[in-house]
Amino acid sequence: MKNSFQCPKCDGYLNVEDRIILSADNKNGDSGLLLLDPEIGNYSVETNNHFSIESGEKYTFFCPICHEPLCSDLHDNLSRIKMTDEEGHVFEVLFSKIAGEKSTYKIIGENVDIYGEQASNYVDFINLSRVK
């Protein structure tokens, strides 16, 4: 069994074969589907030729099933999905909404795995949210 990715709102499964499928809007209101690599830390993205991803632009990601925004409460620049690993552990996965910004966090309980060259941009928000 591979990792499964789910919407935190409707629990719908977001991955098919070797891709995570999300919908996205840009600041101009253009919409499209994104195919993301399920390997955390791999930032490859596929889109339709008519919906391009512009580096530095902020996108809003949505569940393609329930259409709810995949927002994190920790920072406006972070999106959120769930991941269940092969052993059944459920993680929260946060990733940047800014195209080209490589910042991803895999969280379970008090444990945070950090990925990406710009992960330091939000690590303080992640760590502060874990302090009780």
N, C-alpha and C positions, 0 to 999 in steps of 0.2 A: 504494500500500500504506500503510495506517495503522500506528500503533504496535501491537505485539502485547505482551500481558502474559502471563507464565507463572509457574507455581509453581516455586520454586527447588528443590523436592524431586523432583517427578515430571516436570517440564517440560510439564505439561498446560497448554493454553491457557485463560486465565481470562476473556478478553473475547469477547463476542458483539455484533456491530453496534457500537453506541455506548455500551456499558456493560461494566464489569468486574464479574464475579460472584464474591462471596466468601461463605462461611458464617461465622457469628459466634455466640459464646456470651457471655452476661453473667454477673455474679457470682452470680446466682440460678440459673444453669444453664439459663436460657431460651435457645433457639437460633432462628436464622432466617437467611435469605439477604439479602444486601445487594447493591444495584446501585450502583456507583460510577461517576462520570464519569471517562473516561480522560484528560482534560486535566489534567495535573499542576498543582496549585494551585487547581483547582475542587473544592470540598468538598461538593458536593451528593450526597445519599444517598437512595435509595429502599428501602423495606422493606415487608413485609406489614403490614397494619393491626394485627395482633396481636403484632408484634415491633417495639416502638418503640425508638428510640435516645434515651437520656437524656443530656443534656449533662453532662459531667464524669465520667460512668461509664466505667470501663475495660472493654474488650471483648477477647476472644481471637478472632483471625481464623484461619480454616482454609481450606485448598484444598478446593473443592467436589468435586474429582475423587479425590484420594488421602486427603483428610481429615487431612493432617498440619498441625500448627500453623505459621503463617507468621510465625515469631519471628525477631527479629534478635539476634545475639550482642552487639551494642553497648550496648543498654539494654533493660530489661524493658518499657518503655513503647513500644517501637518494633516494628512488623511489617515484613516484607520480602517483596517479589516481584521478578521480573525484567521488564524491558521491552526489546524490540528495536525500534529506530526504523526508519524507511523505508530507511535506508542499510545496515542490517544490524548497527549498533552495539548491543551488549548492555550495558544499564545495570542496576545494582541500585537499586531504589526502596524507600526506607524511609519509613514514615508512622506517625503517632501512633496508639496504641490507645485514647487518651482521646477520647471523643466531644466534638466542639466544639473540640478543640485542633488548630489549623491548623499542622502541622509536617510537612513533606515534604522529602526529600532524594533527588536523582537523582545517582547516583555511577557514574563510569566511571574506572578507574585512580585517579589522584590528583586528578581533577577532581570537584568537588561543586557542584551547582546547588541552591540553597536556596529553598524556597517556604513561605509562610505567616506569619501574624502572630506565632505563638509558636515559630517555628523556632529561636530562640536558646535554647530550653529544652534542646536536645540537641546543638547544634552543636559543643560542646567534645568530646563523646563521638565524634562523626563525625570531627572533625579529629585527635583523639588516635589514632584507629584507623589513620589514614593515615601516621602518623609511623613511620619504620623505625629 
